[in-house]
Amino acid sequence: MTEKIRRERNLVVDVIIPVYKPDEKFFRLLYRLKGQTFPVNKIIVINTEKKYWNQSETEKFHNLEVHHVSREEFDHGATRNMGARYSRGDIMVFMTDDAVPKGRRLVEQLVKALSLKGPGGETVAMAYGRQMPDKDCQIVEQYIRSFNYPCEGCIKTEADLPKLGIKTYFASNVCCAYRKDIFEKLGGFVKSTIFNEDMIFGAAAIKAGYAVAYAADARVIHSHNLTAMQQFRRNFDLAVSQADHPEVFEGLPSEGEGLRMIGTVAKKLLRRGRAEQLPALVVGSGCKYAGYRLGKSYRRLPGRLVKWCSSAPFYWDHVRIERNRL
């Protein structure tokens, strides 16, 4: 079926991966991409800091194309736009360097999801995959993963905003495929953002009359056991991106979805006899909320405090440089 789709539509798929200090997971990702049922044309790597790149370890991957940027040049949106400019594919699959395909049909399922239509005939502009917990993933994070990435897929359009709210725009560049023609038509990712470039694009696509697909059968292994402070900083950055883009997030608060997640995970822990994990859920959720509230008001905070709260302090140096140029 995959070869038939490719032959009839002549689809070319490129994979684009921003990389920083590549490790064993990154090389597992490359090997898994080699074995996909839907062949990958090029793997375009945008590596941060050339000194961390080991050329000898990647020579066996003949479709690998590597470009280097400095840490100061890295940006969640602009760096991925750079990768997109090197692609000549019909479909671009953006991944992170720690997301490992689960099975051989990841690309096939993403391509399939892009061929679907919304309930009103909307073209799917982007399709994101399901993130599965790694073997060392803590139990609370496992349940949060299952809440955010359920076993059933869906297609989201503007008609879902009253029901889903902010979740309508949700997507993740941990593993997400884009139609290149629509990506270029909508101007690509926002050029400077600390976080959330995928969701901001999803909002633009839905507002332009397209659909966003969640491809539950396109699975990657990807999870993190974050400390309370790491959760605080991650949610601070998430809220900064929301504060910087009121055209997307204003009137669509995240708190309700967060409370629903906490309630769902707490009930699941109790049903499974894991009540001892409830304090970890409460502390982690409290740190997330504190980071989120501070991030939403980051313009009122001293610059040093903003950098301390952020998981990407170098981003603020970049912002200051850009503002000084204006």
HELIX and SHEET records of a PDB file:
HELIX    1   1 THR A    2  ARG A    9  1                                   8    
HELIX    2   2 GLU A   24  LYS A   34  1                                  11    
HELIX    3   3 LYS A   50  TYR A   52  5                                   3    
HELIX    4   4 GLN A   55  GLU A   57  5                                   3    
HELIX    5   5 ALA A   78  ARG A   85  1                                   8    
HELIX    6   6 LEU A  106  LEU A  114  1                                   9    
HELIX    7   7 ILE A  139  ASN A  148  1                                  10    
HELIX    8   8 GLU A  158  ASP A  160  5                                   3    
HELIX    9   9 LEU A  161  LEU A  164  1                                   4    
HELIX   10  10 GLY A  165  TYR A  169  5                                   5    
HELIX   11  11 LYS A  180  LYS A  185  1                                   6    
HELIX   12  12 GLU A  197  LYS A  207  1                                  11    
HELIX   13  13 ALA A  228  ASP A  244  1                                  17    
HELIX   14  14 PRO A  246  PHE A  249  1                                   4    
HELIX   15  15 GLU A  255  ARG A  271  1                                  17    
HELIX   16  16 ALA A  275  GLN A  277  5                                   3    
HELIX   17  17 LEU A  278  LYS A  296  1                                  19    
HELIX   18  18 TYR A  298  ARG A  300  5                                   3    
HELIX   19  19 GLY A  303  CYS A  309  1                                   7    
HELIX   20  20 PRO A  313  ARG A  325  1                                  13    
SHEET    1   A 8 LEU A  64  VAL A  69  0                                        
SHEET    2   A 8 LYS A  42  THR A  48  1                                        
SHEET    3   A 8 VAL A  13  TYR A  20  1                                        
SHEET    4   A 8 ILE A  91  MET A  95  1                                        
SHEET    5   A 8 CYS A 175  ARG A 179 -1                                        
SHEET    6   A 8 VAL A 124  MET A 132 -1                                        
SHEET    7   A 8 ALA A 211  ILE A 221  1                                        
SHEET    8   A 8 VAL A 100  PRO A 101 -1                                        
SHEET    1   B 8 LEU A  64  VAL A  69  0                                        
SHEET    2   B 8 LYS A  42  THR A  48  1                                        
SHEET    3   B 8 VAL A  13  TYR A  20  1                                        
SHEET    4   B 8 ILE A  91  MET A  95  1                                        
SHEET    5   B 8 CYS A 175  ARG A 179 -1                                        
SHEET    6   B 8 VAL A 124  MET A 132 -1                                        
SHEET    7   B 8 ALA A 211  ILE A 221  1                                        
SHEET    8   B 8 CYS A 154  LYS A 156 -1                                        
END                                                                             
